[in-house]
Amino acid sequence: MFKAQYYQQLSSVIDNALLHLYCQIATTERFVPIAQRNTILIRFLKPKIKDLRYKIIKGDIKRMVLISQRPGGNIEAKLNELRKMAMASKDKMNGAQHLYDLLSHLFNDHGFDSQLFDNDKITEKEVIYIIKDHLKNCFDLDGQQIAPISLCIQFEKNTPDMLLALINHTSLFIAEVKEYNTENQQTHILLHPTDKNNTHRL
C-alpha cells in the first residue's frame, strides 16, 4: 500500500471532521452532548464511504461511523486517538521508504517505470532513472535523507511540469528541475525532503 498517501489521507479526513465538529459547536452557546456530537460527525463522514477518492481509507471511515452504535461510543475521542496514531506512523517513515512509496505511486497510478541507471544499457524514454552511486549518498544509516535525490528522464509524451506536479502532490518530496535539455527533452530532477527533521533544500 502507498503508506504515505494512506496516512496523509487519513489525517486529512480526521482533521477536517474534527474541524467541522468544532465549527458546528461554535455556533451554539449550549453544551453539545456526545450523542449530538456523534450525529454531526456521522453526517460529515458517511458520504465519504462511497466517495472513490477515499477508497484506501474506506474501512477506517466505516469503523469511525460504527463507533456511535456501541454503548458509550464517542467518535470525537476515537478521532483524536486515530489522529495521534496516524501522525506517529507517518513520522516513523524514513526517506528511503518515502522514495519507495513515490516510485510505486508513479508506476501504479501514472505508468512511470523506474530503474537504476546502467551505462551498459540503452535508456528508454518516459522511464525514471536513478544513479545507484548517487542513491547511496542520499541517505544516512537510519534511512534519513541527507542530500537531494537525482532523477533523470527523457520525455516523449509527458512534460517536466507534469511529473513535478505529480511528485509534489504526494507531499513526500519537493521536486525541482535541475537541468532541462529542450532538444531531446532530457530532464534532471532533484527531490528534496519535506520533513523538517531532514536536511533543508540543498
C-alpha positions as CSV (number, residue, x, y, z in Angstrom):
1,M,0.0,0.0,0.0
2,F,1.1,3.5,-0.6
3,K,1.6,4.1,3.1
4,A,2.4,7.8,2.9
5,Q,-0.7,8.5,0.9
6,Y,-2.8,6.4,3.3
7,Y,-1.6,8.3,6.4
8,Q,-1.9,11.7,4.7
9,Q,-5.5,11.0,3.6
10,L,-6.5,9.5,6.9
11,S,-5.0,12.5,8.8
12,S,-6.8,14.9,6.4
13,V,-10.2,13.3,6.9
14,I,-9.8,13.2,10.7
15,D,-8.6,16.8,10.8
16,N,-11.5,18.0,8.6
17,A,-14.0,16.0,10.6
18,L,-12.9,17.5,13.9
19,L,-12.8,21.0,12.4
20,H,-16.3,20.5,11.1
21,L,-17.5,19.4,14.5
22,Y,-15.9,22.3,16.4
23,C,-17.3,24.8,13.9
24,Q,-20.8,23.4,14.4
25,I,-20.3,23.5,18.2
26,A,-19.1,27.2,18.0
27,T,-22.5,28.2,16.5
28,T,-24.4,27.4,19.7
29,E,-23.9,28.6,23.3
30,R,-25.4,25.4,24.6
31,F,-23.4,22.3,25.7
32,V,-23.3,19.7,22.9
33,P,-23.5,16.2,24.4
34,I,-21.6,13.2,23.0
35,A,-24.7,11.8,21.2
36,Q,-25.2,15.0,19.3
37,R,-21.5,15.3,18.5
38,N,-21.6,11.7,17.1
39,T,-24.6,12.7,14.9
40,I,-22.6,15.7,13.5
41,L,-19.6,13.6,12.8
42,I,-21.6,10.8,11.1
43,R,-23.3,13.3,8.8
44,F,-19.8,14.5,7.8
45,L,-18.1,11.1,7.5
46,K,-20.9,8.9,6.0
47,P,-20.9,10.3,2.4
48,K,-17.1,9.7,2.2
49,I,-17.6,5.9,2.4
50,K,-19.0,5.8,-1.1
51,D,-16.6,8.5,-2.4
52,L,-13.9,6.8,-4.6
53,R,-11.4,9.5,-3.6
54,Y,-11.3,7.9,-0.1
55,K,-11.2,4.2,-1.2
56,I,-7.9,3.5,0.6
57,I,-9.4,4.6,3.9
58,K,-12.9,3.4,3.3
59,G,-12.7,0.7,6.0
60,D,-11.4,3.3,8.6
61,I,-14.2,5.7,7.9
62,K,-16.8,2.8,8.3
63,R,-15.3,2.0,11.7
64,M,-15.4,5.6,12.7
65,V,-19.2,5.7,11.9
66,L,-19.9,2.4,13.7
67,I,-18.4,3.7,16.9
68,S,-21.7,5.5,17.7
69,Q,-23.5,2.2,17.8
70,R,-21.5,0.9,20.7
71,P,-22.6,1.7,24.3
72,G,-20.9,5.0,25.3
73,G,-19.4,5.3,21.8
74,N,-17.5,8.6,21.3
75,I,-16.5,9.3,17.7
76,E,-14.7,12.5,18.7
77,A,-12.5,10.8,21.2
78,K,-11.7,8.0,18.7
79,L,-10.8,10.5,16.0
80,N,-8.3,12.2,18.3
81,E,-6.8,8.9,19.2
82,L,-6.5,7.9,15.5
83,R,-5.0,11.3,14.7
84,K,-2.2,10.7,17.2
85,M,-1.6,7.2,15.8
86,A,-1.6,8.4,12.1
87,M,0.9,11.1,12.9
88,A,3.1,8.8,14.8
89,S,3.2,6.3,12.0
90,K,3.8,9.0,9.4
91,D,6.7,10.4,11.5
92,K,8.4,6.9,11.6
93,M,8.6,6.6,7.9
94,N,12.1,7.5,6.7
95,G,13.4,9.0,3.5
96,A,14.1,5.6,1.9
97,Q,10.6,4.5,2.5
98,H,9.3,7.8,1.0
99,L,11.3,7.2,-2.2
100,Y,10.0,3.6,-2.5
101,D,6.4,4.9,-2.0
102,L,6.9,7.7,-4.5
103,L,8.2,5.4,-7.2
104,S,5.5,2.8,-6.5
105,H,2.8,5.6,-6.8
106,L,4.3,6.9,-10.1
107,F,4.3,3.4,-11.6
108,N,1.0,2.1,-10.3
109,D,-1.1,5.2,-10.7
110,H,0.6,7.1,-13.6
111,G,2.6,4.5,-15.6
112,F,6.1,5.9,-15.0
113,D,8.5,3.0,-14.7
114,S,11.8,3.5,-12.7
115,Q,15.2,1.8,-13.0
116,L,18.7,2.1,-11.7
117,F,20.9,3.7,-14.4
118,D,23.2,1.2,-16.2
119,N,25.9,2.5,-18.5
120,D,25.8,-0.7,-20.5
121,K,22.1,-0.5,-21.3
122,I,20.3,1.9,-23.7
123,T,18.0,4.2,-21.8
124,E,14.3,4.3,-22.6
125,K,12.0,7.3,-22.9
126,E,9.5,8.0,-20.2
127,V,11.4,5.9,-17.7
128,I,12.8,7.4,-14.5
129,Y,16.4,6.6,-13.9
130,I,18.3,6.7,-10.6
131,I,22.1,6.6,-10.4
132,K,22.9,3.9,-7.9
133,D,26.1,5.6,-6.6
134,H,24.2,8.9,-6.0
135,L,21.5,7.0,-4.2
136,K,23.9,5.6,-1.7
137,N,25.0,9.1,-0.7
138,C,21.4,10.4,-0.3
139,F,20.6,8.6,3.0
140,D,22.3,8.0,6.3
141,L,22.4,4.7,8.1
142,D,19.0,5.3,9.6
143,G,17.5,5.9,6.2
144,Q,17.1,9.6,6.6
145,Q,17.6,11.8,3.6
146,I,20.8,13.9,3.8
147,A,21.1,15.1,0.2
148,P,18.9,15.7,-2.8
149,I,17.9,12.6,-4.8
150,S,18.7,12.8,-8.6
151,L,16.2,11.5,-11.1
152,C,16.8,11.5,-14.9
153,I,14.2,11.1,-17.5
154,Q,13.8,11.7,-21.2
155,F,10.2,12.8,-22.0
156,E,8.3,11.9,-25.2
157,K,4.6,12.4,-24.4
158,N,4.8,13.9,-20.9
159,T,6.4,17.1,-19.6
160,P,8.7,18.0,-16.7
161,D,6.0,20.2,-15.2
162,M,3.5,17.3,-15.3
163,L,5.9,15.0,-13.4
164,L,6.9,17.7,-10.9
165,A,3.2,18.3,-10.2
166,L,2.6,14.5,-9.6
167,I,5.6,14.3,-7.2
168,N,4.8,17.5,-5.3
169,H,1.2,16.5,-4.9
170,T,2.2,13.4,-2.9
171,S,3.9,15.7,-0.3
172,L,6.7,13.1,0.0
173,F,9.3,15.3,-1.6
174,I,9.7,18.8,-3.0
175,A,10.7,18.3,-6.7
176,E,12.6,20.8,-8.8
177,V,14.1,20.7,-12.3
178,K,17.9,21.0,-12.1
179,E,18.6,20.8,-15.8
180,Y,16.5,20.5,-18.9
181,N,17.7,19.9,-22.5
182,T,15.0,21.3,-24.8
183,E,16.4,19.5,-27.9
184,N,16.0,15.9,-26.6
185,Q,13.7,16.7,-23.6
186,Q,16.2,15.1,-21.2
187,T,15.5,16.3,-17.7
188,H,17.4,16.1,-14.4
189,I,15.1,16.4,-11.4
190,L,16.1,16.8,-7.7
191,L,14.0,15.5,-4.9
192,H,14.3,17.5,-1.6
193,P,12.9,16.2,1.7
194,T,9.8,17.9,3.1
195,D,10.3,16.6,6.7
196,K,11.7,19.5,8.8
197,N,13.8,17.0,10.7
198,N,15.6,16.0,7.5
199,T,18.1,18.2,5.6
200,H,17.0,21.5,4.1
201,R,16.9,22.1,0.4
202,L,20.4,21.9,-0.9
